[in-house]
Amino acid sequence: MNRNLASLKNYLKIEFPLIMAPMFLVSNVNMVVEAMKSGIAGTIPSLNYRTGRELEKALNELNAFKESDQNKGTYGVNLIVQKTNSHLSEHLDICIEKKVPFFITSLGTPKEVIEKAKNYGAKVFSDVTNLSHAGKVYDLGVDGFIAVGSGAGGHAGPYPNQLLVPALKKQFPDKLVIAAGGVASGSGILSMVLLGAAGVSVGTLFIASNEAEVSKEYKEAIINAGMKDIVITNRISGAPLSIINTPFARKIGAEKGWLEKYFYRYFTETIFGKSKAMEKGIKMLERSIKPGNYNNLWVTGHSVEMIDKVRPVSEIISKLKEEFNVALRRTCDIKI
């Protein structure tokens, strides 16, 4: 067996090298439980919960299921570790108290998360989009990288994972690399493994699931959109964000005007300013996914091209496993 493949399974104690990616305003406890039933790792962003009490309740439910006979996988929590996240300290303390099995950190330094997680053996992976950032979190002792390539939903990276994954493995051969972005099939998972990835993180595919508690319109948009319909906007969170090019997205445009750029440059460089920009973006996204709202900003990746229907999470995972094994057998049969 591929050593990368086995090491991710051993690292996270899962049956298949797949992480259900943390999706802001989409991931929920039911989705993660279904992921765990299917032997993969489910994740959830801590910012999907507005109060510490809500987060604590969710973690209690996940820990209870993790100890049940039905569990074959594990779960993790995504933390935005920028100073702009005013909930970080409270959320991290709750996660440590509840002994979350692993973390995915985004948009900042994972130093504090790594230090506290190591106290009870939890793993920490960091989102990276380039070798420079990877080097910084490597020096802090991160367990591995989530290679966020072009094609990913949300804050996508600029480089394709066909290059980013092997580049990370070349420069940091002792760390696990999990590919994220543009994968919606078992053969896609295998392709990343063959490039050196220990596994794959998939998000967009699970938005079109029965368990995702988003609007019917959001799911239909995922099904009807193609990769040509995905655009990158800087108008929402201040960082490039991958969304469906809805009428509202076209109306507000993908780039800031000169006055907005001036304001962002001179005001949002402060922590207070960045926090306000982040809060504004969160509120825009929250409003946009509610049923009946016409100002839609639907976050998704280019893999919408491969999605044709809404399925249960268990069926999505089963299909990925089957496709992976078919692709693996086909690859082994190839004669050069």
Beta strands, then each sheet from edge to edge (+ up, - down):
strand 1: 18-20
strand 2: 41-45
strand 3: 74-80
strand 4: 102-106
strand 5: 123-128
strand 6: 144-148
strand 7: 176-180
strand 8: 199-202
strand 9: 230-233
strand 10: 241-244
sheet 1: 1+ 2+ 3+ 4+ 5+ 6+ 7+ 8+ 1+
sheet 2: 9+ 10-
end
